[in-house]
């Protein structure tokens, strides 16, 4: 399954426009590290490590390998949330004010 097969863009009237675009992705590890089968990522198109935030998550971040996933989710930024469903992940992202953590960097971890 490719990244494009596993993702959908979420739109919610409850979400602040500061969170858009929100990308919802099925967790490769089915919630073992994240605590939910789905991720919601605020401002998924922002740059992170010379790629977009969503690309970094899938290629170099918690979508890449077990150790990286465990370390990432132990101290995840507020711009990502996990949930048992796509709707739950988006609701959690909204509740934690996912736009507030834009300064997070993998190099600081």
Beta strands, then each sheet from edge to edge (+ up, - down):
strand 1: 7-10
strand 2: 22-26
strand 3: 38-41
strand 4: 47-48
strand 5: 51-52
strand 6: 80-83
sheet 1: 1+ 2- 3+ 6-
sheet 2: 4+ 5-
end
